[in-house]
Amino acid sequence: MADLAELGAILVSTRVVSRSQWDRAATKAKSAGAGTAIDALLAALAALGAEPPYWWDNKSPTPRGLTEYQQAVIRSRFVDDELEHLRRDLALNQFLLLGKLGQGGQGEVFRSRQLNPPRYAAVKTLIRDTDVRRRRFEHEARAMMKIQHPAVARFYLYERVRDSQGAPTDEYLIAMEFVSGIVLHRLVHRIGAIPWKFAVHWCIGLLGGLDVIHQNGFVHGDVKPENVMVMGPVPAANVKVEATAAKLLDFGAAKRVDRADDDETQKRTFVGTPQYAPPEQWKAEVVPASDLYALGGSMFYMLTGRFPYQKDRRDPQAYRDSHINDPVLEVRDFNDSVPAEVSAVMRQMMAKKADERGTAEELIAALKATLPKDAFSTPVPSTRPPHSSGSKARPAIPPAPAAAPINAEPEAIPNPIYRGVDGLLALFEQLFIPAFYRPPRGEEASIPERIASLLRRPMVLVLLLIVLAVAIAGIVIAS
């Protein structure tokens, strides 16, 4: 059974609660008189959620004390007698982890609070398995800190994660600006196709951010609706276009284009998202114009609610063939409200040859020319985190189901093999990954990333070793 004193030491040392807060919670638990001491203590700690955290800097809005994520991991680790893992669940270096935003094979993403300087941040953890990859990532991460643009999430820092004794581990973290809003692909799922003026406005801003990235010698490498955050009110007839904006997130696939890659494996590996990757990216050749193609595909998704090429999502080869060989689709065939001038720019962005797509600066000018003459300003709404229990903030969305996207085609049905693998992985995830670590159903990572995530769980490795030992024993006995 986990020890209460040990739990208190972890919570205080990670700065999740202060010593006085812990003492008050422990006192309440002892005088509760109802239920077990463990339940009473956890109830007292949960009550701290109604108080401002001790690290609060008195700036509005007032945050909650313990977030739902923190309460969940404390309860789970304590009840399961796994306090040795709790410190990692609550804090990484100077970052308090407030809520989980996502998870993949390489690591996790958290909403966090940096203590010095005091600010909210999105923290992504990564494990680099070779020194070559680690050095390359460190070099690129530090260079990305120089990029500043309203449509690009700021890159704060990159550092090695240290354990409770201050010793370096094999894990690294990157901290970026925490952006309050709704992810673009979720917005499309909820309201359907985006009105074209909003889509053009957002793409102009994103092109400006890409232009700065390209001028600094980088390629984002994975522009897609899942990596775009929309800020401001939900598009509607009474909403001003200039009251909204979009911001580019996640630079996990970013790379320099002015320096040769010293990792031969990386040279041969496809990195990106099949639904939006340009022809050259399938050959592991990424150039600035690759981002323009992917943004054109993302714009197609905004305006139609479907991918540029509608294939079985689990068949990358089908996407490869379409991006390389199929003609560029006409967006007006799926949404006739889009002006022909906008469609022409999108066809240029998705040209098969990279040198036919133009530059970000040229595309900005072309898209601006499609807007009314009384062009609006483009302020970026505040990204200050709202009063929240730890989940990613979203603008108000009508509770009623959204209408289907304009002329959307049904998504291809996954093949039977995928359905079987998906079901098996879902079962293993329920058995071995705590609920607060699992993404919502329908938003899981790719199968390789899910397998990698499972293999990081000690119990899964133990189970695999047992199965392997039994199999070897059976072979020996049979022989």
Sine and cosine of phi, psi and omega as CSV:
sin_phi,cos_phi,sin_psi,cos_psi,sin_omega,cos_omega
0.00,0.00,0.68,-0.73,-0.01,-1.00
-0.90,0.44,0.47,-0.88,-0.06,-1.00
-0.99,-0.13,0.74,-0.67,-0.03,-1.00
-0.90,0.44,-0.63,0.77,-0.01,-1.00
-0.90,0.44,-0.63,0.78,0.04,-1.00
-0.91,0.42,-0.66,0.75,0.05,-1.00
-0.87,0.50,-0.71,0.70,0.01,-1.00
-0.87,0.49,-0.66,0.75,0.00,-1.00
-0.89,0.46,-0.63,0.78,0.01,-1.00
-0.92,0.39,-0.72,0.70,-0.05,-1.00
-0.91,0.42,-0.60,0.80,0.00,-1.00
-0.97,0.26,-0.67,0.74,-0.05,-1.00
-0.93,0.37,-0.51,0.86,0.05,-1.00
-0.99,0.12,-0.08,1.00,0.03,-1.00
0.92,0.38,0.44,0.90,0.11,-0.99
-0.96,0.29,-0.64,0.77,0.14,-0.99
-0.74,-0.67,0.35,-0.94,0.07,-1.00
-1.00,0.08,0.20,-0.98,0.03,-1.00
-0.88,0.47,-0.66,0.75,-0.01,-1.00
-0.91,0.41,-0.61,0.79,0.05,-1.00
-0.90,0.43,-0.68,0.74,0.03,-1.00
-0.89,0.45,-0.69,0.73,-0.01,-1.00
-0.88,0.47,-0.64,0.76,0.02,-1.00
-0.91,0.42,-0.67,0.74,0.01,-1.00
-0.90,0.44,-0.68,0.74,-0.01,-1.00
-0.91,0.41,-0.61,0.79,0.02,-1.00
-0.91,0.42,-0.69,0.72,0.03,-1.00
-0.88,0.47,-0.62,0.78,-0.01,-1.00
-0.90,0.44,-0.65,0.76,-0.03,-1.00
-0.93,0.36,-0.51,0.86,-0.04,-1.00
-0.99,-0.15,0.11,0.99,-0.07,-1.00
-0.91,0.42,-0.73,0.69,0.06,-1.00
0.97,0.22,-0.01,1.00,-0.02,-1.00
-0.76,-0.66,0.71,-0.70,0.01,-1.00
0.97,0.23,-0.09,-1.00,0.00,-1.00
-0.98,0.19,0.28,-0.96,0.02,-1.00
-0.89,0.45,-0.57,0.82,-0.01,-1.00
-0.91,0.42,-0.76,0.65,-0.01,-1.00
-0.89,0.45,-0.64,0.77,0.01,-1.00
-0.90,0.44,-0.65,0.76,0.01,-1.00
-0.91,0.41,-0.71,0.71,-0.01,-1.00
-0.90,0.43,-0.58,0.81,0.06,-1.00
-0.91,0.41,-0.63,0.77,0.02,-1.00
-0.92,0.39,-0.62,0.78,0.05,-1.00
-0.92,0.40,-0.64,0.77,0.03,-1.00
-0.89,0.46,-0.55,0.83,0.02,-1.00
-0.90,0.44,-0.41,0.91,0.05,-1.00
-0.91,0.42,-0.32,0.95,0.02,-1.00
-0.88,0.48,-0.38,0.93,0.02,-1.00
-0.99,0.11,-0.17,0.99,0.01,-1.00
-0.99,-0.15,0.46,-0.89,0.14,-0.99
-0.90,0.43,0.58,-0.82,0.04,-1.00
-0.92,0.38,0.42,-0.91,-0.07,-1.00
-0.93,0.38,-0.32,0.95,0.01,-1.00
-1.00,0.08,0.00,1.00,-0.04,-1.00
-0.86,0.51,0.70,-0.72,-0.03,-1.00
-0.99,-0.14,0.31,0.95,0.06,-1.00
0.92,0.38,0.27,0.96,0.06,-1.00
-1.00,-0.06,0.60,-0.80,0.00,-1.00
-0.98,0.19,0.57,-0.82,-0.01,1.00
-0.99,0.14,0.36,-0.93,-0.02,-1.00
-0.97,0.24,0.84,-0.54,0.02,-1.00
-0.98,0.18,0.32,-0.95,0.10,-0.99
-0.97,0.25,0.29,-0.96,0.03,-1.00
-0.95,0.30,-1.00,-0.02,0.07,-1.00
-1.00,0.08,0.81,-0.59,0.03,-1.00
-0.98,0.22,0.18,-0.98,0.03,-1.00
-0.88,0.48,-0.62,0.78,0.03,-1.00
-0.88,0.48,-0.74,0.67,-0.03,-1.00
-0.87,0.49,-0.70,0.71,0.02,-1.00
-0.88,0.48,-0.63,0.77,-0.04,-1.00
-0.92,0.40,-0.71,0.71,-0.04,-1.00
-0.95,0.32,-0.57,0.82,0.03,-1.00
-0.89,0.46,-0.75,0.66,0.00,-1.00
-0.89,0.46,-0.72,0.69,-0.07,-1.00
-0.90,0.44,-0.75,0.66,-0.05,-1.00
-0.92,0.38,-0.57,0.82,-0.01,-1.00
-0.95,0.32,-0.75,0.66,-0.03,-1.00
-0.90,0.44,-0.59,0.81,-0.02,-1.00
-1.00,0.05,0.09,1.00,0.01,-1.00
0.83,0.56,0.75,0.66,0.00,-1.00
-0.82,-0.58,0.69,0.73,-0.05,-1.00
-0.90,0.44,-0.33,0.94,0.01,-1.00
-0.91,0.41,-0.33,0.95,0.03,-1.00
-0.99,-0.16,-0.16,0.99,-0.13,-0.99
-0.93,0.38,-0.62,0.78,-0.03,-1.00
-0.85,0.53,-0.67,0.74,0.02,-1.00
-0.92,0.39,-0.50,0.87,0.01,-1.00
-0.95,0.30,-0.42,0.91,-0.15,-0.99
-0.98,-0.22,-0.49,0.87,-0.11,-0.99
-0.45,-0.89,0.60,-0.80,0.13,-0.99
-0.79,-0.61,0.93,-0.38,-0.04,-1.00
0.80,0.60,-0.87,-0.49,-0.05,-1.00
-1.00,-0.10,0.27,0.96,-0.04,-1.00
-0.94,-0.34,0.83,-0.56,0.16,-0.99
-1.00,0.06,0.79,-0.62,-0.04,-1.00
-1.00,0.05,0.88,-0.48,-0.11,-0.99
-0.98,-0.21,-0.45,0.89,-0.03,-1.00
-0.16,-0.99,0.50,-0.87,-0.01,-1.00
-1.00,-0.07,0.77,-0.64,-0.03,-1.00
-0.98,-0.22,-0.40,0.92,-0.04,-1.00
-0.02,-1.00,0.16,-0.99,-0.01,-1.00
-0.42,-0.91,0.64,-0.77,0.06,-1.00
-0.62,-0.79,-0.15,-0.99,-0.03,-1.00
-0.92,0.39,-0.51,0.86,-0.05,-1.00
-1.00,0.06,-0.40,0.92,-0.05,-1.00
0.17,-0.99,-0.33,-0.94,-0.10,-1.00
-0.79,-0.62,0.28,-0.96,0.04,-1.00
-0.80,-0.60,0.75,-0.66,-0.06,-1.00
-0.79,-0.61,0.53,-0.85,0.29,-0.96
-0.99,0.14,0.74,-0.67,-0.13,-0.99
-0.62,-0.78,0.18,-0.98,0.09,-1.00
-0.85,-0.52,0.89,-0.46,0.08,-1.00
-0.99,0.13,0.69,-0.72,-0.07,-1.00
-1.00,0.07,-0.51,0.86,-0.01,-1.00
-0.51,-0.86,0.95,-0.33,-0.03,1.00
-0.95,0.30,0.43,-0.90,-0.04,-1.00
-0.95,0.33,0.91,-0.41,0.01,-1.00
-0.22,-0.98,0.36,-0.93,0.10,-1.00
-1.00,0.10,0.49,-0.87,-0.02,-1.00
-0.48,-0.88,0.41,-0.91,0.18,-0.98
-0.99,-0.14,0.87,-0.49,-0.06,-1.00
-0.95,-0.32,0.80,-0.61,0.04,-1.00
-0.90,-0.44,0.76,-0.65,0.02,-1.00
-0.99,-0.16,0.56,-0.83,0.01,-1.00
-0.61,-0.79,0.50,-0.86,0.11,-0.99
-0.89,-0.46,0.89,-0.46,0.01,-1.00
-0.99,-0.14,0.87,-0.50,-0.15,-0.99
-1.00,0.02,-0.12,0.99,0.07,-1.00
-0.68,-0.73,0.44,-0.90,0.02,-1.00
-0.91,0.42,-0.56,0.83,0.01,-1.00
-0.88,0.48,-0.76,0.65,0.00,-1.00
-0.91,0.42,-0.64,0.77,0.00,-1.00
-0.89,0.46,-0.71,0.70,-0.01,-1.00
-0.90,0.44,-0.65,0.76,-0.01,-1.00
-0.91,0.40,-0.68,0.73,0.00,-1.00
-0.91,0.42,-0.66,0.76,0.00,-1.00
-0.89,0.46,-0.69,0.73,0.00,-1.00
-0.88,0.48,-0.72,0.70,-0.05,-1.00
-0.95,0.33,-0.59,0.80,0.00,-1.00
-0.90,0.44,-0.69,0.72,0.00,-1.00
-0.92,0.39,-0.58,0.81,0.03,-1.00
-0.93,0.37,-0.57,0.82,-0.02,-1.00
-0.91,0.42,-0.37,0.93,0.01,-1.00
-0.89,0.45,-0.35,0.94,-0.03,-1.00
-0.98,0.18,-0.24,0.97,-0.09,-1.00
-0.99,0.11,0.84,-0.54,0.02,-1.00
-0.72,-0.70,0.86,-0.52,0.04,-1.00
-0.37,-0.93,0.59,-0.80,-0.04,-1.00
-0.85,0.52,-0.41,0.91,-0.04,-1.00
-0.99,-0.14,0.21,0.98,0.01,-1.00
-0.78,-0.62,0.81,-0.59,0.06,-1.00
-0.87,0.49,0.78,-0.62,-0.05,-1.00
-0.92,0.39,0.61,-0.79,0.00,-1.00
-0.99,-0.12,0.92,-0.38,-0.11,-0.99
-1.00,0.09,-0.84,0.54,-0.07,-1.00
-0.30,-0.95,0.25,-0.97,0.06,-1.00
-0.71,-0.70,0.75,-0.66,0.00,-1.00
-0.37,-0.93,0.27,-0.96,0.01,-1.00
-0.99,0.10,0.67,-0.74,0.03,-1.00
-0.96,0.27,0.70,-0.72,0.02,-1.00
-0.92,-0.39,0.49,-0.87,-0.01,-1.00
-0.99,0.12,-0.11,-0.99,-0.08,-1.00
-0.90,0.44,-0.36,0.93,0.02,-1.00
-1.00,-0.08,0.02,1.00,0.00,-1.00
1.00,0.05,0.09,1.00,0.00,-1.00
-0.99,0.12,0.63,-0.78,0.00,-1.00
-0.93,0.37,0.58,-0.81,0.05,-1.00
-0.95,-0.32,-0.08,-1.00,0.05,-1.00
-1.00,0.06,0.09,1.00,-0.06,-1.00
-0.97,-0.23,0.55,-0.83,0.02,-1.00
-0.80,-0.60,0.37,-0.93,0.05,-1.00
-0.72,-0.69,0.51,-0.86,0.18,-0.98
-0.85,-0.53,0.64,-0.77,0.00,-1.00
-0.88,-0.47,0.77,-0.64,-0.01,-1.00
-0.77,-0.63,0.23,-0.97,0.06,-1.00
-0.82,0.57,0.73,-0.68,0.09,-1.00
-1.00,0.06,0.85,-0.53,-0.08,-1.00
-0.96,-0.29,0.82,-0.57,0.01,-1.00
-1.00,-0.01,0.84,-0.54,-0.03,-1.00
0.13,-0.99,-0.43,-0.90,0.04,-1.00
-0.78,-0.63,0.71,-0.70,-0.01,-1.00
-0.89,0.45,0.67,-0.74,-0.14,-0.99
-0.83,0.56,-0.71,0.71,-0.07,-1.00
-0.92,0.40,-0.51,0.86,0.06,-1.00
-0.95,0.31,-0.59,0.81,0.05,-1.00
-0.88,0.47,-0.69,0.73,0.02,-1.00
-0.90,0.43,-0.63,0.77,0.04,-1.00
-0.86,0.50,-0.56,0.83,-0.12,-0.99
-1.00,0.06,-0.64,0.77,-0.10,-0.99
-0.91,-0.41,-0.10,1.00,-0.03,-1.00
1.00,0.05,-0.38,-0.92,-0.07,-1.00
-0.87,0.50,0.64,-0.77,0.00,-1.00
-0.99,0.17,0.71,-0.70,0.10,-0.99
-0.81,0.59,0.67,-0.74,-0.22,-0.98
-0.87,0.49,-0.56,0.83,-0.01,-1.00
-0.91,0.42,-0.61,0.79,0.06,-1.00
-0.91,0.42,-0.71,0.71,-0.02,-1.00
-0.87,0.49,-0.69,0.72,0.01,-1.00
-0.90,0.43,-0.69,0.72,0.02,-1.00
-0.85,0.52,-0.72,0.69,0.00,-1.00
-0.91,0.41,-0.66,0.75,-0.03,-1.00
-0.93,0.38,-0.56,0.83,0.07,-1.00
-0.87,0.49,-0.71,0.70,0.04,-1.00
-0.90,0.44,-0.70,0.72,-0.01,-1.00
-0.91,0.41,-0.59,0.81,0.07,-1.00
-0.90,0.44,-0.60,0.80,0.07,-1.00
-0.89,0.46,-0.65,0.76,0.05,-1.00
-0.92,0.40,-0.66,0.75,0.04,-1.00
-0.90,0.44,-0.59,0.81,0.02,-1.00
-0.87,0.50,-0.69,0.73,0.04,-1.00
-0.91,0.41,-0.66,0.75,0.03,-1.00
-0.87,0.49,-0.71,0.71,-0.02,-1.00
-0.92,0.39,-0.62,0.78,0.02,-1.00
-0.90,0.44,-0.44,0.90,0.03,-1.00
-1.00,0.01,0.15,0.99,0.11,-0.99
1.00,0.08,0.35,0.94,-0.03,-1.00
-0.88,-0.48,0.34,-0.94,0.21,-0.98
-0.82,-0.57,0.73,-0.69,-0.01,-1.00
-0.90,0.43,-0.74,0.67,0.12,-0.99
1.00,0.05,-0.17,0.99,-0.01,-1.00
-0.44,-0.90,0.80,0.60,0.07,-1.00
-0.96,0.29,0.81,-0.59,-0.01,-1.00
-0.25,-0.97,0.30,-0.96,-0.01,-1.00
-0.84,0.54,-0.51,0.86,0.02,-1.00
-0.93,0.36,-0.30,0.95,0.00,-1.00
-0.95,-0.31,0.35,0.94,0.04,-1.00
-0.83,-0.56,0.80,-0.60,0.05,-1.00
-0.97,-0.23,0.76,-0.64,0.04,-1.00
-0.99,-0.17,0.77,-0.64,-0.03,-1.00
-0.91,-0.41,0.48,-0.88,0.01,-1.00
0.99,-0.14,-0.12,-0.99,-0.04,-1.00
-0.93,0.37,0.34,-0.94,0.04,-1.00
-0.94,0.35,0.72,-0.70,0.00,-1.00
-0.81,0.59,0.75,-0.66,0.02,-1.00
-0.35,-0.94,0.14,-0.99,-0.08,-1.00
-0.89,0.47,-0.52,0.85,-0.05,-1.00
-0.99,-0.12,0.18,0.98,-0.02,-1.00
-0.98,-0.22,0.75,-0.66,0.04,-1.00
-0.97,0.24,0.69,-0.72,-0.03,-1.00
-0.86,0.50,-0.64,0.77,-0.06,-1.00
-0.95,0.32,-0.15,0.99,0.06,-1.00
-0.99,0.15,-0.06,1.00,-0.01,-1.00
-0.88,-0.47,0.29,-0.96,0.05,-1.00
-0.31,-0.95,0.23,-0.97,0.02,-1.00
-0.77,-0.64,0.49,-0.87,-0.04,-1.00
-0.69,-0.73,0.68,-0.74,-0.03,-1.00
-1.00,0.09,0.73,-0.69,-0.04,-1.00
-0.86,-0.51,0.11,-0.99,0.23,-0.97
0.86,0.52,0.98,-0.20,0.01,-1.00
-0.94,-0.34,0.50,0.86,-0.01,-1.00
-0.90,0.43,-0.40,0.91,0.00,-1.00
-0.97,-0.24,0.08,1.00,-0.05,-1.00
-0.91,0.41,0.54,-0.84,0.04,-1.00
-0.49,-0.87,0.37,-0.93,0.06,-1.00
-0.99,0.15,0.57,-0.82,0.03,-1.00
-0.95,-0.31,-0.05,1.00,-0.03,-1.00
-0.96,-0.28,0.29,0.96,-0.01,-1.00
-0.55,-0.83,0.72,-0.69,-0.01,-1.00
-0.91,0.41,0.63,-0.77,0.04,-1.00
-0.98,0.18,0.81,-0.59,-0.04,-1.00
-1.00,-0.05,0.20,0.98,0.03,-1.00
-0.93,-0.38,0.96,-0.28,-0.06,-1.00
-0.89,0.46,-0.58,0.82,0.02,-1.00
-0.89,0.45,-0.67,0.75,-0.01,-1.00
-0.90,0.44,-0.57,0.82,0.00,-1.00
-0.88,0.48,-0.56,0.83,-0.11,-0.99
-1.00,-0.07,-0.05,1.00,-0.13,-0.99
-0.99,-0.15,0.73,-0.68,0.11,-0.99
-0.96,0.27,0.81,-0.59,0.06,-1.00
-0.81,-0.59,0.86,-0.51,-0.03,-1.00
0.45,-0.89,-0.29,-0.96,0.00,-1.00
-0.85,-0.53,0.86,-0.52,-0.13,-0.99
-0.81,0.59,-0.57,0.82,-0.07,-1.00
-0.92,0.40,-0.36,0.93,-0.12,-0.99
-0.79,-0.61,-0.05,1.00,-0.10,-0.99
-0.96,0.29,0.73,-0.68,0.00,-1.00
-0.96,0.28,0.22,-0.98,-0.05,-1.00
-0.80,0.60,-0.71,0.70,-0.08,-1.00
-0.92,0.39,-0.44,0.90,-0.05,-1.00
-0.94,0.35,-0.43,0.91,0.05,-1.00
-0.94,0.35,-0.26,0.97,0.08,-1.00
-0.98,-0.21,0.28,0.96,-0.03,-1.00
0.87,0.50,0.51,0.86,0.07,-1.00
-0.91,-0.42,0.95,-0.30,-0.08,-1.00
-0.90,-0.43,0.77,-0.64,0.00,-1.00
-0.76,-0.65,0.22,-0.97,0.01,-1.00
-0.79,0.61,-0.63,0.78,0.00,-1.00
-0.90,0.43,-0.28,0.96,0.06,-1.00
-0.90,0.44,-0.62,0.78,0.05,-1.00
-0.91,0.42,-0.57,0.82,-0.01,-1.00
-0.91,0.41,-0.65,0.76,0.05,-1.00
-0.88,0.48,-0.75,0.67,-0.04,-1.00
-0.90,0.44,-0.60,0.80,0.05,-1.00
-0.93,0.37,-0.60,0.80,0.08,-1.00
-0.87,0.48,-0.67,0.74,0.06,-1.00
-0.91,0.43,-0.61,0.79,0.04,-1.00
-0.92,0.40,-0.60,0.80,0.05,-1.00
-0.91,0.41,-0.62,0.79,0.07,-1.00
-0.86,0.52,-0.68,0.74,0.02,-1.00
-0.90,0.43,-0.68,0.74,0.03,-1.00
-0.83,0.56,-0.69,0.73,-0.16,-0.99
-1.00,0.06,-0.26,0.97,-0.07,-1.00
-0.81,-0.59,-0.36,0.93,-0.07,-1.00
0.98,0.21,0.24,0.97,0.01,-1.00
-0.64,-0.77,0.30,-0.95,0.04,-1.00
-0.95,0.32,0.39,-0.92,0.07,-1.00
-0.84,0.54,-0.64,0.77,0.06,-1.00
-0.84,-0.54,0.87,-0.49,-0.11,-0.99
-1.00,-0.05,0.98,-0.20,-0.03,-1.00
-0.80,-0.60,0.07,-1.00,0.15,-0.99
-0.89,0.45,0.87,-0.49,-0.09,-1.00
-0.87,0.49,-0.33,0.94,-0.05,-1.00
-0.99,-0.15,0.24,0.97,-0.02,-1.00
-0.85,-0.53,0.99,0.15,-0.03,-1.00
-0.84,0.54,-0.55,0.83,-0.03,-1.00
-0.88,0.47,-0.60,0.80,0.03,-1.00
-0.90,0.43,-0.64,0.77,0.05,-1.00
-0.92,0.40,-0.66,0.75,0.01,-1.00
-0.84,0.54,-0.74,0.67,-0.02,-1.00
-0.89,0.46,-0.63,0.78,-0.02,-1.00
-0.93,0.36,-0.72,0.70,-0.01,-1.00
-0.89,0.46,-0.56,0.83,-0.05,-1.00
-0.99,0.10,-0.63,0.78,-0.20,-0.98
-0.92,-0.40,-0.53,0.85,-0.09,-1.00
-0.95,0.30,0.52,-0.85,0.04,-1.00
-0.92,0.40,0.43,-0.90,0.03,-1.00
-0.92,0.39,0.76,-0.65,-0.04,-1.00
-0.97,0.26,0.47,-0.88,0.05,-1.00
-1.00,-0.07,0.91,-0.42,-0.07,-1.00
-0.88,0.48,-0.50,0.87,-0.04,-1.00
-0.94,0.35,-0.28,0.96,0.09,-1.00
-0.94,0.34,-0.32,0.95,-0.04,-1.00
-0.91,-0.41,-0.28,0.96,0.03,-1.00
-0.45,-0.89,0.99,-0.11,-0.11,-0.99
-0.98,0.21,0.02,1.00,0.08,-1.00
-0.99,0.14,-0.22,0.98,0.00,-1.00
-0.97,0.26,0.79,-0.61,0.02,-1.00
-0.88,0.47,0.51,-0.86,0.01,-1.00
-0.86,0.50,-0.56,0.83,-0.01,-1.00
-0.90,0.43,-0.63,0.78,0.04,-1.00
-0.92,0.39,-0.67,0.74,0.02,-1.00
-0.86,0.50,-0.63,0.78,-0.01,-1.00
-0.90,0.44,-0.66,0.75,0.03,-1.00
-0.90,0.43,-0.65,0.76,0.00,-1.00
-0.90,0.43,-0.62,0.78,0.05,-1.00
-0.90,0.44,-0.60,0.80,0.06,-1.00
-0.91,0.42,-0.69,0.73,0.00,-1.00
-0.87,0.49,-0.54,0.84,-0.06,-1.00
-0.97,-0.24,0.42,0.91,0.08,-1.00
-0.87,0.49,0.56,-0.83,-0.05,-1.00
-0.91,0.41,-0.57,0.82,-0.01,-1.00
-1.00,-0.08,0.76,-0.65,-0.09,-1.00
-0.86,0.51,-0.60,0.80,-0.08,-1.00
-0.97,0.25,-0.04,1.00,0.04,-1.00
-0.99,-0.15,0.00,1.00,-0.07,-1.00
-1.00,0.02,-0.20,0.98,-0.04,-1.00
0.98,0.19,-0.27,-0.96,0.03,-1.00
-0.91,-0.41,0.23,-0.97,0.04,-1.00
-0.86,0.51,-0.65,0.76,-0.01,-1.00
-0.89,0.46,-0.67,0.75,0.01,-1.00
-0.92,0.39,-0.64,0.77,0.00,-1.00
-0.93,0.36,-0.57,0.82,0.08,-1.00
-0.86,0.52,-0.74,0.67,0.01,-1.00
-0.88,0.48,-0.65,0.76,-0.02,-1.00
-0.92,0.39,-0.65,0.76,0.00,-1.00
-0.95,0.32,-0.61,0.79,0.04,-1.00
-0.88,0.48,-0.55,0.83,-0.01,-1.00
-0.93,0.37,-0.30,0.95,0.01,-1.00
-1.00,0.09,-0.21,0.98,-0.06,-1.00
-1.00,0.05,0.31,-0.95,0.05,-1.00
-0.83,0.56,0.40,-0.92,-0.06,-1.00
-0.88,0.47,-0.57,0.82,0.01,-1.00
-0.99,0.16,0.91,0.41,-0.06,-1.00
-0.85,0.53,0.66,-0.76,-0.02,-1.00
-1.00,0.01,0.26,-0.97,0.08,-1.00
-0.97,0.22,0.19,-0.98,-0.05,-1.00
-0.78,-0.63,0.88,0.47,0.07,-1.00
-0.94,0.35,0.49,-0.87,0.04,-1.00
-0.99,-0.14,0.84,-0.54,0.00,-1.00
-0.86,0.51,0.37,-0.93,0.00,-1.00
-0.87,0.50,0.62,-0.79,0.05,-1.00
-0.96,-0.27,0.30,0.95,0.00,-1.00
-0.89,0.45,0.75,-0.66,0.00,-1.00
-0.89,0.46,0.67,-0.74,0.00,-1.00
-0.98,0.18,0.09,-1.00,0.11,-0.99
-0.90,0.43,0.96,-0.28,-0.17,-0.98
-0.60,-0.80,0.41,-0.91,0.05,-1.00
-1.00,0.06,0.01,1.00,0.06,-1.00
0.78,-0.63,-0.17,0.98,0.01,-1.00
-0.99,0.10,0.31,-0.95,-0.01,-1.00
-0.91,0.42,0.78,-0.63,-0.06,-1.00
-0.94,0.35,0.57,-0.82,0.04,-1.00
-0.68,-0.73,0.55,-0.83,0.11,-0.99
-0.93,0.37,0.30,-0.95,-0.04,-1.00
-0.88,0.48,0.76,-0.65,0.01,-1.00
-0.86,-0.51,0.74,-0.67,0.04,-1.00
-0.84,0.54,0.68,-0.74,-0.04,-1.00
-0.94,0.35,-0.34,0.94,-0.04,-1.00
-0.93,0.36,0.53,-0.85,0.01,-1.00
-0.86,0.51,0.61,-0.80,-0.02,-1.00
-0.97,0.25,0.45,-0.89,0.08,-1.00
-0.94,0.34,0.43,-0.90,0.00,-1.00
-0.91,0.42,0.59,-0.80,0.05,-1.00
-0.83,0.55,0.46,-0.89,-0.05,-1.00
-0.87,0.49,0.83,-0.57,0.06,-1.00
0.78,0.62,0.48,0.88,-0.03,-1.00
-0.94,0.35,0.62,-0.78,0.07,-1.00
-1.00,-0.10,0.54,-0.84,0.02,-1.00
-0.90,0.44,0.57,-0.82,0.01,-1.00
-0.94,0.35,0.61,-0.79,-0.01,-1.00
-0.86,0.51,0.62,-0.78,-0.04,-1.00
-0.97,0.23,0.78,-0.63,0.01,-1.00
-0.86,0.52,0.51,-0.86,-0.02,-1.00
-0.95,0.32,0.32,-0.95,-0.08,-1.00
-0.86,0.51,-0.57,0.82,0.00,-1.00
-0.89,0.45,-0.68,0.73,0.02,-1.00
-0.89,0.46,-0.68,0.73,-0.03,-1.00
-0.86,0.50,-0.64,0.77,0.01,-1.00
-0.91,0.40,-0.71,0.70,0.01,-1.00
-0.90,0.43,-0.67,0.74,-0.01,-1.00
-0.87,0.49,-0.69,0.72,0.01,-1.00
-0.90,0.43,-0.65,0.76,0.01,-1.00
-0.91,0.41,-0.68,0.73,0.03,-1.00
-0.89,0.45,-0.66,0.75,0.01,-1.00
-0.87,0.49,-0.63,0.77,0.02,-1.00
-0.90,0.43,-0.73,0.68,0.01,-1.00
-0.90,0.44,-0.61,0.79,0.02,-1.00
-0.90,0.44,-0.63,0.78,0.04,-1.00
-0.92,0.40,-0.55,0.84,-0.03,-1.00
-0.98,0.21,-0.60,0.80,-0.21,-0.98
-0.89,-0.46,-0.21,0.98,-0.01,-1.00
-0.91,-0.42,0.84,-0.55,0.01,-1.00
-0.83,0.55,0.48,-0.87,-0.09,-1.00
-0.85,0.53,-0.58,0.82,-0.05,-1.00
-0.96,0.26,-0.10,0.99,0.06,-1.00
-0.98,-0.18,-0.24,0.97,-0.09,-1.00
-1.00,0.01,0.69,-0.72,0.07,-1.00
-0.94,0.33,0.34,-0.94,0.04,-1.00
-0.86,0.51,0.50,-0.86,0.02,-1.00
-0.87,0.49,0.74,-0.67,-0.05,-1.00
0.99,-0.13,-0.19,0.98,-0.01,-1.00
-0.86,-0.50,0.40,0.92,-0.01,-1.00
-0.92,0.38,0.36,-0.93,0.08,-1.00
-0.96,0.27,-0.01,-1.00,0.04,-1.00
-0.92,0.40,0.29,-0.96,-0.04,-1.00
-0.86,0.51,-0.72,0.70,0.04,-1.00
-0.86,0.52,-0.64,0.77,0.01,-1.00
-0.92,0.38,-0.61,0.80,0.02,-1.00
-0.92,0.39,-0.63,0.78,0.05,-1.00
-0.90,0.43,-0.69,0.72,0.02,-1.00
-0.88,0.48,-0.63,0.78,0.02,-1.00
-0.90,0.44,-0.65,0.76,0.04,-1.00
-0.91,0.42,-0.64,0.77,-0.04,-1.00
-0.92,0.39,-0.27,0.96,0.05,-1.00
-0.99,0.15,-0.14,0.99,0.02,-1.00
-1.00,0.06,0.82,-0.57,-0.05,-1.00
-0.83,0.56,-0.64,0.77,-0.05,-1.00
-0.91,0.41,-0.53,0.85,0.04,-1.00
-0.92,0.39,-0.68,0.73,0.03,-1.00
-0.89,0.45,-0.65,0.76,0.04,-1.00
-0.88,0.47,-0.70,0.72,0.00,-1.00
-0.88,0.47,-0.67,0.74,0.02,-1.00
-0.89,0.45,-0.65,0.76,0.03,-1.00
-0.90,0.43,-0.63,0.78,0.02,-1.00
-0.90,0.43,-0.71,0.70,0.02,-1.00
-0.88,0.48,-0.67,0.74,0.02,-1.00
-0.90,0.44,-0.67,0.74,0.00,-1.00
-0.90,0.44,-0.67,0.74,0.02,-1.00
-0.90,0.44,-0.66,0.75,0.01,-1.00
-0.90,0.44,-0.68,0.73,0.02,-1.00
-0.89,0.45,-0.68,0.73,0.01,-1.00
-0.88,0.47,-0.63,0.77,0.02,-1.00
-0.90,0.43,-0.64,0.77,0.03,-1.00
-0.90,0.43,-0.67,0.74,-0.01,-1.00
-0.90,0.44,-0.68,0.73,-0.02,-1.00
-0.92,0.40,-0.65,0.76,-0.03,-1.00
-0.92,0.40,-0.49,0.87,-0.03,-1.00
-0.99,0.11,0.00,0.00,0.00,0.00
